[in-house]
């Protein structure tokens, strides 16, 4: 049985040589075959001959109707392994492999008949920005991807989570990078942006509505089970996972985002395979059709209203944060995002303080929020009587004498101070008594008699000095001789 190509070769060879035997020698077939094909070609019966050819029966014909019915009933979901048992029951005796081919062929027919028909998307400049999230397996790192549909500008960043605050922050950064706002942002049915559904229509969260209103775009969501509607960004998620050179998992997230930014700059500057144009060049055209960015940037994160107390602080999540003291008694807004607490004035929306987020029970107090410098806690001696006042007038040595004596448990310290003030000060003077108190504190002697003894010794008392530098003395080297030197002495 000659194929269609072989048949045309035979007819062409006959035209070249003009004899059946010559064409048969060229094509390697029988001359009678050449004659039959040439005559059929001249009579225009080659196609009819092919159609009229008898069909070769197959061992799967006995189960073909059964397979077609079951595939239709299960919408091409039933596996061949399960169908094989039923096929055996109706008389199929062939191999499992041949039966799997039959099931696969019937499934292809069903899908070709019932497949959802769709058309390629036609994007309009300045109309749609498509966003989606992905996850790098084994790292705990999430990747945020966005594509400006018409110009095909790619935007990729990494994050630790997929919360609404993170999504808003990266979407705001994307819009800043584009230099404008598209008319619509098409997102997957993300849990962080979806408040609910009604009749298959997604209801966005109030925070997402406020964010979209602030920037002036319309939030839109993909239909359920319709990956084609956002395939443009689905491809980018997989492309980013495969192609971006990612740092070590222990690296800072900023290093990951620097790598992503460099990758985006590289890919956006080369020709796109679909549009056959450079995305940066198309963006230069599309940016004129984007809406302008708002003057004020949105506050992204968990916002809470607090009243500033008398200590010029507020409490957020059981943590105390300071604000400028001029705001005491007013209400401020604390926004927590990305482990940072930003505090704004409600009336002017001005940022007044920034703190790192701390654990419950801790405090973050900044000195610049207060008009005077921080003072160390003062619990020093305070004179209550004339005697104490005269003693403390001696300065720091008297203060140290009282502190050290109290720490040593000298219960008779007030009486000893009276003796020092009444007897020793008039006799020896302030300067001598001050030096005696310093020496008494050094050797932990807190009685008046001890101070009197120190005064009696006067300049003869030794003054211990701090050790100085080590003195290195070069010692003489002694002559060394071996045992052989003493042989002659024996």
C-alpha positions as CSV (number, residue, x, y, z in Angstrom):
1,X,0.0,0.0,0.0
2,X,1.6,3.2,-1.2
3,X,1.4,6.4,0.8
4,X,0.2,9.6,-0.8
5,X,3.7,10.9,-1.0
6,X,5.0,7.7,-2.6
7,X,2.1,7.7,-5.1
8,X,3.0,11.3,-6.2
9,X,6.7,10.2,-6.6
10,X,5.6,7.3,-8.9
11,X,3.4,9.6,-11.0
12,X,6.3,12.1,-11.3
13,X,8.8,9.4,-12.2
14,X,6.5,8.2,-15.0
15,X,6.2,11.7,-16.4
16,X,10.0,12.0,-16.4
17,X,10.9,8.6,-18.1
18,X,7.6,7.8,-19.9
19,X,7.6,4.0,-19.3
20,X,6.2,1.9,-16.5
21,X,9.3,-0.2,-16.0
22,X,11.6,2.9,-15.9
23,X,9.4,4.6,-13.2
24,X,9.2,1.3,-11.3
25,X,13.1,1.0,-11.3
26,X,13.4,4.6,-10.1
27,X,10.8,4.3,-7.3
28,X,11.5,0.7,-6.3
29,X,8.0,-0.7,-6.9
30,X,6.3,-3.1,-9.3
31,X,5.6,-1.9,-12.9
32,X,2.0,-3.0,-12.5
33,X,1.6,-0.8,-9.5
34,X,3.0,2.1,-11.5
35,X,0.5,1.4,-14.2
36,X,-2.4,1.3,-11.8
37,X,-1.5,4.6,-10.0
38,X,-0.8,6.4,-13.3
39,X,-4.2,5.4,-14.7
40,X,-6.0,6.3,-11.5
41,X,-4.3,9.7,-11.5
42,X,-5.3,10.3,-15.1
43,X,-8.9,9.3,-14.4
44,X,-8.9,11.5,-11.2
45,X,-9.7,8.5,-9.0
46,X,-6.7,8.6,-6.5
47,X,-8.8,10.2,-3.7
48,X,-11.7,7.8,-4.3
49,X,-9.4,4.9,-4.2
50,X,-8.1,6.0,-0.8
51,X,-11.6,6.5,0.6
52,X,-12.9,3.2,-0.7
53,X,-10.1,1.3,0.9
54,X,-11.4,-1.3,3.3
55,X,-11.1,-0.3,7.0
56,X,-8.9,-2.6,9.1
57,X,-10.8,-3.8,12.1
58,X,-9.2,-3.2,15.5
59,X,-9.6,-5.1,18.8
60,X,-10.8,-1.9,20.5
61,X,-13.9,-1.7,18.3
62,X,-15.9,-3.9,20.7
63,X,-15.4,-1.3,23.5
64,X,-15.5,1.9,21.5
65,X,-19.2,2.7,22.2
66,X,-18.9,2.0,25.9
67,X,-15.8,4.3,26.2
68,X,-17.6,7.1,24.3
69,X,-20.6,6.9,26.5
70,X,-18.6,6.8,29.8
71,X,-16.4,9.7,28.6
72,X,-19.4,11.8,27.7
73,X,-21.1,11.0,31.0
74,X,-18.1,11.8,33.2
75,X,-17.0,14.8,31.1
76,X,-13.7,13.1,30.2
77,X,-12.7,12.7,33.9
78,X,-12.9,8.9,34.2
79,X,-9.5,7.1,34.0
80,X,-8.7,4.3,31.6
81,X,-7.7,2.0,34.5
82,X,-11.3,2.0,35.8
83,X,-12.9,1.7,32.3
84,X,-10.7,-1.3,31.5
85,X,-12.7,-3.5,33.9
86,X,-16.0,-2.7,32.1
87,X,-14.4,-3.1,28.7
88,X,-13.2,-6.6,29.7
89,X,-16.8,-7.4,30.7
90,X,-18.1,-6.5,27.2
91,X,-15.5,-8.7,25.4
92,X,-12.3,-6.6,25.1
93,X,-9.3,-8.9,25.0
94,X,-6.5,-6.5,24.0
95,X,-3.7,-5.0,26.0
96,X,-4.1,-2.2,28.6
97,X,-1.8,0.0,26.7
98,X,-3.9,-0.2,23.5
99,X,-7.0,0.5,25.6
100,X,-5.4,3.6,27.1
101,X,-4.9,4.9,23.6
102,X,-8.6,4.4,22.8
103,X,-9.6,6.3,26.0
104,X,-7.2,9.1,25.3
105,X,-8.5,9.4,21.7
106,X,-12.1,9.6,22.9
107,X,-11.2,12.2,25.5
108,X,-9.5,14.3,22.9
109,X,-12.7,14.2,20.8
110,X,-14.8,15.2,23.7
111,X,-12.6,18.1,24.7
112,X,-12.4,19.3,21.1
113,X,-16.2,19.3,21.0
114,X,-16.9,20.8,24.4
115,X,-13.8,23.0,25.0
116,X,-14.5,26.6,26.1
117,X,-14.0,28.9,23.2
118,X,-12.1,32.1,24.0
119,X,-10.4,34.9,22.1
120,X,-7.1,36.5,22.7
121,X,-7.2,39.6,24.8
122,X,-6.9,43.0,23.1
123,X,-5.3,45.4,25.6
124,X,-5.8,49.2,25.5
125,X,-3.1,51.6,26.4
126,X,-3.5,53.0,30.0
127,X,-6.3,50.6,30.8
128,X,-5.2,47.5,32.8
129,X,-2.6,46.5,35.3
130,X,-2.6,42.8,36.2
131,X,-1.3,41.6,39.6
132,X,-0.8,38.3,41.3
133,X,1.2,36.5,44.1
134,X,3.4,33.5,43.9
135,X,5.5,31.5,46.4
136,X,9.1,30.3,46.1
137,X,8.9,26.7,47.4
138,X,11.2,25.8,50.3
139,X,12.1,29.5,51.2
140,X,9.0,31.0,52.7
141,X,9.5,34.0,50.3
142,X,6.5,35.3,48.4
143,X,6.8,37.0,45.1
144,X,4.6,39.9,43.9
145,X,4.2,40.3,40.2
146,X,2.5,42.9,38.1
147,X,2.3,43.5,34.3
148,X,1.1,46.7,32.6
149,X,-1.0,44.9,30.0
150,X,-0.4,47.0,26.9
151,X,3.2,47.9,27.2
152,X,4.1,44.6,29.0
153,X,6.2,46.4,31.7
154,X,7.1,43.8,34.3
155,X,7.3,44.6,38.1
156,X,8.5,41.9,40.5
157,X,9.2,42.3,44.3
158,X,9.6,39.9,47.2
159,X,7.9,39.9,50.6
160,X,7.6,37.8,53.7
161,X,3.8,37.5,53.6
162,X,0.7,38.2,51.4
163,X,-1.2,40.4,53.8
164,X,-3.3,43.3,52.6
165,X,-0.8,45.9,53.9
166,X,2.0,44.2,52.0
167,X,-0.1,44.0,48.8
168,X,-1.0,47.7,49.1
169,X,2.6,48.7,49.7
170,X,4.0,46.8,46.7
171,X,1.1,48.0,44.5
172,X,1.8,51.6,45.5
173,X,5.5,51.0,44.7
174,X,4.5,49.6,41.3
175,X,2.4,52.6,40.5
176,X,5.3,54.9,41.5
177,X,7.6,52.9,39.2
178,X,5.2,53.3,36.3
179,X,4.8,57.0,36.9
180,X,1.0,56.9,36.7
181,X,-2.2,55.0,37.5
182,X,-4.1,52.8,35.0
183,X,-7.8,52.8,34.8
184,X,-8.2,49.3,36.2
185,X,-6.2,46.8,38.4
186,X,-7.1,43.2,37.6
187,X,-6.3,40.9,40.5
188,X,-6.8,37.2,41.3
189,X,-9.5,36.4,43.9
190,X,-7.0,37.2,46.7
191,X,-8.2,36.6,50.3
192,X,-6.5,39.8,51.4
193,X,-8.5,41.9,48.9
194,X,-11.8,40.0,48.9
195,X,-14.5,40.7,51.5
196,X,-17.0,38.3,50.0
197,X,-18.8,37.2,46.8
198,X,-22.4,37.5,45.6
199,X,-23.6,35.7,42.4
200,X,-19.9,35.0,41.6
201,X,-19.0,38.7,41.8
202,X,-16.2,39.6,44.2
203,X,-16.8,42.3,46.8
204,X,-13.5,44.1,47.6
205,X,-12.6,44.9,51.2
206,X,-13.3,48.4,52.5
207,X,-9.5,49.0,52.8
208,X,-9.0,48.1,49.2
209,X,-11.8,50.3,48.1
210,X,-10.2,53.2,50.1
211,X,-6.8,52.5,48.5
212,X,-8.3,52.3,45.0
213,X,-10.2,55.5,45.6
214,X,-7.1,57.3,46.8
215,X,-5.2,56.4,43.6
216,X,-8.2,56.6,41.3
217,X,-8.3,53.2,39.7
218,X,-11.2,50.7,39.5
219,X,-10.6,47.3,41.3
220,X,-11.4,44.3,39.2
221,X,-11.1,40.5,39.9
222,X,-10.8,37.5,37.6
223,X,-13.6,35.1,37.2
224,X,-13.6,31.9,39.2
225,X,-11.9,29.0,37.4
226,X,-10.8,31.4,34.5
227,X,-7.0,31.4,34.4
228,X,-7.0,32.7,30.9
229,X,-8.2,36.1,32.1
230,X,-5.0,36.7,34.0
231,X,-2.6,34.4,32.0
232,X,-0.4,37.4,31.3
233,X,0.7,37.6,34.9
234,X,0.5,33.9,35.6
235,X,3.3,33.5,33.0
236,X,5.3,36.3,34.7
237,X,5.1,34.5,38.1
238,X,6.5,31.3,36.7
239,X,9.1,33.3,34.6
240,X,10.2,35.2,37.7
241,X,10.6,32.1,39.8
242,X,12.8,30.4,37.1
243,X,14.8,33.4,35.8
244,X,15.6,35.8,38.6
245,X,18.9,35.1,40.3
246,X,17.8,34.8,43.9
247,X,20.2,35.4,46.8
248,X,20.6,33.0,49.8
249,X,17.6,32.4,51.9
250,X,19.5,34.0,54.9
251,X,20.0,37.2,53.0
252,X,18.1,40.4,53.9
253,X,14.9,40.9,52.0
254,X,16.3,44.2,50.6
255,X,19.0,42.1,48.7
256,X,16.2,40.0,47.2
257,X,14.3,43.1,46.0
258,X,17.5,44.6,44.6
259,X,18.0,41.5,42.5
260,X,14.3,41.7,41.4
261,X,14.6,45.4,40.5
262,X,17.8,44.7,38.4
263,X,16.0,41.8,36.6
264,X,13.0,44.0,35.8
265,X,15.2,46.7,34.4
266,X,17.0,44.2,32.2
267,X,13.9,42.5,30.9
268,X,12.0,45.7,30.3
269,X,14.8,47.0,28.1
270,X,14.8,44.2,25.6
271,X,12.3,43.2,22.9
272,X,9.2,41.3,24.1
273,X,8.5,38.1,22.2
274,X,4.7,38.8,22.0
275,X,4.6,42.5,21.1
276,X,8.0,42.5,19.2
277,X,8.7,45.8,20.9
278,X,10.7,47.0,23.9
279,X,8.4,47.5,26.9
280,X,10.3,50.7,28.0
281,X,9.6,52.2,24.6
282,X,5.9,51.3,24.8
283,X,5.7,52.7,28.3
284,X,7.0,56.1,27.1
285,X,3.9,56.1,24.8
286,X,1.5,54.7,27.4
287,X,2.5,56.9,30.3
288,X,0.8,59.9,28.7
289,X,-2.5,58.0,29.0
290,X,-2.1,57.0,32.6
291,X,-3.8,59.0,35.3
292,X,-1.5,61.2,37.5
293,X,-0.3,59.9,40.9
294,X,-2.0,61.5,43.9
295,X,-0.1,64.2,45.8
296,X,-0.4,62.5,49.2
297,X,0.6,58.9,49.6
298,X,-1.8,56.5,51.4
299,X,-1.2,55.3,54.9
300,X,-0.7,51.6,54.6
301,X,-1.0,49.3,57.6
302,X,-3.0,48.9,60.8
303,X,-4.3,52.3,61.8
304,X,-5.4,53.1,65.4
305,X,-6.4,56.4,67.0
306,X,-4.8,57.2,70.4
307,X,-4.8,60.1,72.8
308,X,-1.4,61.5,73.9
309,X,-1.0,61.2,77.7
310,X,0.8,63.6,80.1
311,X,4.1,61.7,79.5
312,X,3.9,62.6,75.8
313,X,3.4,58.9,74.9
314,X,0.7,56.6,73.4
315,X,0.2,52.9,73.9
316,X,-0.2,50.6,70.9
317,X,-0.4,46.8,71.4
318,X,0.8,47.2,75.1
319,X,3.9,49.2,73.9
320,X,4.5,52.8,74.9
321,X,5.7,55.1,72.1
322,X,6.8,58.8,72.6
323,X,5.5,61.7,70.5
324,X,6.5,65.4,70.6
325,X,5.5,66.9,74.0
326,X,3.6,69.7,72.2
327,X,0.9,67.1,71.3
328,X,0.0,66.2,74.9
329,X,-3.8,65.9,75.2
330,X,-4.4,65.6,71.4
331,X,-5.4,62.6,69.3
332,X,-3.0,61.0,66.9
333,X,-3.2,58.1,64.4
334,X,-0.7,55.3,64.8
335,X,-0.1,53.1,61.7
336,X,1.7,49.9,62.1
337,X,3.3,48.2,59.0
338,X,6.4,46.2,58.2
339,X,7.5,46.3,61.9
340,X,7.5,50.1,62.0
341,X,5.0,52.3,63.8
342,X,4.4,55.7,62.2
343,X,2.4,58.3,64.1
344,X,0.5,61.1,62.3
345,X,-1.4,64.1,63.4
346,X,-5.1,63.8,62.6
347,X,-5.7,67.5,61.8
348,X,-2.8,68.0,59.4
349,X,-1.9,64.4,58.4
350,X,1.7,65.2,59.2
351,X,4.2,62.5,60.2
352,X,5.4,63.3,63.8
353,X,7.2,60.2,65.0
354,X,8.6,56.9,63.7
355,X,9.4,54.0,66.0
356,X,10.5,50.4,65.5
357,X,7.8,48.0,66.6
358,X,8.6,46.5,69.9
359,X,7.3,43.5,71.9
360,X,4.5,44.0,74.5
361,X,5.6,45.6,77.7
362,X,8.5,47.5,76.2
363,X,8.9,51.3,75.6
364,X,10.4,53.4,72.8
365,X,11.2,56.9,74.1
366,X,13.0,59.4,71.9
367,X,14.8,62.3,73.7
368,X,14.1,64.7,70.8
369,X,10.4,64.6,71.7
370,X,11.0,66.4,75.0
371,X,12.1,70.0,75.5
372,X,14.8,69.2,78.1
373,X,17.6,66.6,78.1
374,X,17.1,63.3,79.9
375,X,18.2,63.5,83.5
376,X,19.5,60.5,85.4
377,X,17.4,59.4,88.4
378,X,18.5,61.4,91.4
379,X,18.2,59.8,94.8
380,X,21.1,61.5,96.5
381,X,21.2,62.8,100.1
382,X,19.0,65.8,100.9
383,X,19.7,67.9,104.0
384,X,17.0,68.0,106.6
385,X,18.8,69.7,109.5
386,X,21.5,72.3,109.8
387,X,24.1,69.7,110.8
388,X,23.4,67.7,107.6
389,X,23.4,70.9,105.5
390,X,26.8,71.8,106.9
391,X,28.2,68.3,106.3
392,X,26.9,68.1,102.7
393,X,28.4,71.5,102.0
394,X,31.8,69.6,101.9
395,X,30.8,68.3,98.4
396,X,31.1,65.0,96.8
397,X,33.3,63.4,99.5
398,X,30.6,64.0,102.1
399,X,27.9,62.6,99.7
400,X,30.0,59.5,99.1
401,X,30.6,59.1,102.9
402,X,26.9,59.1,103.6
403,X,26.1,56.7,100.7
404,X,28.8,54.2,101.5
405,X,28.1,54.3,105.3
406,X,24.4,53.7,104.7
407,X,25.2,50.8,102.3
408,X,27.5,49.3,105.0
409,X,24.7,49.4,107.6
410,X,26.1,52.1,109.9
411,X,23.0,52.8,112.1
412,X,24.9,55.4,114.2
413,X,25.9,57.4,111.1
414,X,23.8,60.5,112.0
415,X,25.6,60.7,115.4
416,X,29.0,60.3,113.8
417,X,28.2,63.1,111.3
418,X,27.2,65.4,114.2
419,X,30.6,64.8,115.9
420,X,32.4,65.5,112.6
421,X,30.5,68.8,112.1
422,X,30.7,69.9,115.7
423,X,34.2,68.9,116.6
424,X,36.4,68.1,113.6
425,X,35.3,70.8,111.2
426,X,36.1,73.8,113.5
427,X,39.4,72.2,114.6
428,X,40.8,71.2,111.2
429,X,39.0,73.1,108.5
430,X,37.0,72.1,105.5
431,X,39.9,71.1,103.3
432,X,41.5,68.7,105.7
433,X,38.2,67.1,106.7
434,X,37.3,66.6,103.0
435,X,40.6,64.8,102.4
436,X,40.0,62.7,105.5
437,X,36.5,61.7,104.3
438,X,37.9,60.6,101.0
439,X,40.4,58.3,102.7
440,X,37.8,57.0,105.1
441,X,35.5,56.1,102.2
442,X,38.4,54.3,100.5
443,X,39.1,52.1,103.5
444,X,35.4,51.8,104.6
445,X,35.9,53.6,107.9
446,X,32.7,55.5,108.8
447,X,33.1,56.5,112.5
448,X,34.1,59.9,113.7
449,X,37.1,58.5,115.6
450,X,38.3,57.0,112.3
451,X,38.2,60.4,110.7
452,X,39.9,61.9,113.7
453,X,42.7,59.4,113.5
454,X,43.2,60.1,109.8
455,X,43.4,63.8,110.6
456,X,45.9,63.2,113.4
457,X,48.3,61.3,111.1
458,X,48.0,64.1,108.5
459,X,50.5,64.1,105.7
460,X,52.3,61.1,107.1
461,X,49.5,58.8,106.0
462,X,50.6,56.7,103.0
463,X,48.7,57.4,99.8
464,X,48.3,54.2,97.7
465,X,49.0,54.8,94.1
466,X,47.6,53.0,91.1
467,X,50.0,50.5,89.5
468,X,52.0,51.9,86.7
469,X,53.6,50.3,83.7
470,X,55.5,47.0,84.0
471,X,59.2,47.4,84.5
472,X,61.3,45.1,82.4
473,X,64.8,44.4,83.7
474,X,67.4,42.7,81.5
475,X,69.1,40.1,83.7
476,X,72.7,39.0,82.9
477,X,73.2,35.7,81.0
478,X,75.1,33.1,82.8
479,X,77.7,31.0,81.0
480,X,76.7,27.5,80.3
481,X,79.0,24.5,79.8
482,X,78.4,20.9,79.0
483,X,79.6,17.9,81.0
484,X,82.5,17.4,78.7
485,X,84.1,20.5,80.1
486,X,84.6,18.8,83.4
487,X,86.5,15.7,82.2
488,X,89.9,17.2,82.8
489,X,89.0,18.0,86.4
490,X,88.3,14.4,87.2
